[in-house]
């Protein structure tokens, strides 16, 4: 990873639930139940971090999906992200954390065994995840706003 905070893999999407496996980069904060982080990650499942707001094939997102409702510019605006997160993200759970040494992240980070964990994100409507494909892998610059 370079400027990316996380390397992300979509483990599962079913109805209103999304499971993401995150490997943390050296500049990332420990995983949390932050709804703003979750909102940014759900948005990035479409394009990774792309200022153009389109995925790598140049397609536009499906109607009703989060990237169709919230622009890339808006997802990068902290104040707006804080307002939108509770409208789109119902809950966030962290599970299966490895190599985190009880949250003492900074003193224990190792490039050979970087911290990783799973975020289980529940959205307020299944349509918000219409763009998500299981198995998708991308780098992320999402953060807790």
C-alpha positions as CSV (number, residue, x, y, z in Angstrom):
1,X,0.0,0.0,0.0
2,X,1.1,3.6,-0.6
3,X,-1.4,6.3,0.4
4,X,-4.1,3.8,0.8
5,X,-5.2,3.2,4.4
6,X,-6.8,-0.2,3.8
7,X,-6.7,-3.1,1.4
8,X,-10.3,-4.3,1.1
9,X,-12.0,-7.5,-0.1
10,X,-15.8,-7.9,-0.4
11,X,-16.4,-11.2,1.5
12,X,-20.2,-11.3,1.2
13,X,-23.2,-9.2,0.2
14,X,-26.7,-10.4,1.1
15,X,-29.8,-8.2,1.4
16,X,-28.9,-5.2,3.6
17,X,-25.6,-6.8,4.9
18,X,-22.1,-6.3,3.6
19,X,-19.0,-8.0,4.9
20,X,-15.7,-6.5,4.1
21,X,-12.2,-7.9,5.0
22,X,-9.8,-5.1,5.6
23,X,-6.0,-5.3,5.9
24,X,-4.7,-2.1,7.5
25,X,-1.8,0.0,6.2
26,X,0.7,1.6,8.4
27,X,-1.2,4.9,8.4
28,X,-4.7,3.4,9.1
29,X,-6.5,3.8,12.4
30,X,-7.7,0.6,14.1
31,X,-11.0,-0.8,12.8
32,X,-14.0,0.7,14.5
33,X,-17.8,0.8,14.3
34,X,-17.8,4.2,12.8
35,X,-20.7,4.8,10.4
36,X,-18.8,7.5,8.5
37,X,-16.0,5.0,7.8
38,X,-18.6,2.4,6.7
39,X,-20.4,4.9,4.4
40,X,-17.1,5.7,2.7
41,X,-16.2,2.1,2.3
42,X,-19.6,1.2,0.9
43,X,-19.2,4.0,-1.6
44,X,-15.7,2.8,-2.5
45,X,-16.9,-0.7,-3.3
46,X,-18.0,0.8,-6.6
47,X,-14.8,2.6,-7.7
48,X,-12.1,2.2,-5.1
49,X,-11.0,5.8,-4.5
50,X,-11.8,7.4,-7.8
51,X,-12.3,11.2,-8.1
52,X,-14.3,10.7,-11.3
53,X,-17.0,8.7,-9.4
54,X,-17.1,5.9,-12.0
55,X,-15.8,2.4,-11.7
56,X,-12.7,1.3,-13.5
57,X,-14.7,0.2,-16.6
58,X,-16.3,3.7,-16.9
59,X,-19.8,2.5,-16.1
60,X,-22.2,4.5,-14.0
61,X,-23.6,2.9,-10.8
62,X,-27.1,1.2,-10.7
63,X,-30.0,3.4,-9.7
64,X,-30.7,3.4,-6.0
65,X,-27.2,2.3,-5.1
66,X,-25.2,4.4,-2.7
67,X,-22.8,5.7,-5.4
68,X,-25.8,6.7,-7.5
69,X,-27.3,8.7,-4.6
70,X,-24.1,10.3,-3.2
71,X,-21.4,11.8,-5.4
72,X,-17.7,11.2,-4.9
73,X,-17.3,14.9,-4.2
74,X,-19.9,14.6,-1.4
75,X,-18.4,11.5,0.1
76,X,-15.2,13.5,0.5
77,X,-16.9,16.3,2.4
78,X,-16.6,15.5,6.1
79,X,-19.6,17.5,7.3
80,X,-21.9,16.0,4.7
81,X,-20.6,12.4,5.4
82,X,-21.4,12.9,9.1
83,X,-25.0,14.0,8.2
84,X,-25.5,11.2,5.6
85,X,-24.0,8.2,7.6
86,X,-27.0,7.6,9.9
87,X,-29.4,7.9,7.0
88,X,-27.7,5.1,5.0
89,X,-25.8,3.0,7.6
90,X,-27.9,1.2,10.2
91,X,-25.0,-0.5,12.1
92,X,-21.4,-1.6,11.9
93,X,-19.7,-4.5,13.7
94,X,-16.1,-5.4,13.9
95,X,-15.1,-9.1,14.1
96,X,-12.3,-11.6,13.4
97,X,-9.5,-9.1,14.2
98,X,-5.9,-10.4,13.8
99,X,-2.5,-8.9,14.7
100,X,-3.9,-5.9,16.7
101,X,-2.4,-6.6,20.2
102,X,-5.5,-5.4,22.1
103,X,-5.7,-2.1,20.2
104,X,-2.1,-1.0,20.8
105,X,-1.9,-0.5,17.0
106,X,0.9,2.0,16.7
107,X,3.5,0.1,18.7
108,X,2.7,-3.4,17.2
109,X,2.2,-2.7,13.5
110,X,4.2,-5.1,11.3
111,X,4.4,-5.1,7.5
112,X,4.9,-8.9,7.6
113,X,1.6,-9.4,9.6
114,X,-0.4,-6.2,9.3
115,X,-3.6,-5.9,11.4
116,X,-6.8,-7.1,9.6
117,X,-10.4,-7.6,10.5
118,X,-13.9,-7.9,9.1
119,X,-16.5,-5.1,9.1
120,X,-20.1,-6.2,8.9
121,X,-22.1,-3.2,7.7
122,X,-25.9,-3.1,7.7
123,X,-27.4,-0.5,5.4
124,X,-30.8,1.0,5.8
125,X,-32.0,-0.3,2.4
126,X,-30.7,-3.3,0.3
127,X,-30.8,-1.2,-2.8
128,X,-27.9,0.8,-1.5
129,X,-25.7,-2.3,-2.1
130,X,-27.0,-3.0,-5.7
131,X,-23.5,-2.1,-7.0
132,X,-21.5,-4.4,-4.7
133,X,-20.0,-7.6,-6.1
134,X,-18.6,-10.4,-3.8
135,X,-14.9,-10.9,-4.4
136,X,-14.1,-7.3,-5.4
137,X,-10.7,-6.2,-4.1
138,X,-9.7,-2.5,-3.9
139,X,-7.5,-0.1,-2.0
140,X,-9.3,2.5,0.2
141,X,-8.6,5.9,1.7
142,X,-11.8,5.8,3.8
143,X,-11.6,7.2,7.3
144,X,-13.7,8.0,10.4
145,X,-14.9,11.6,9.6
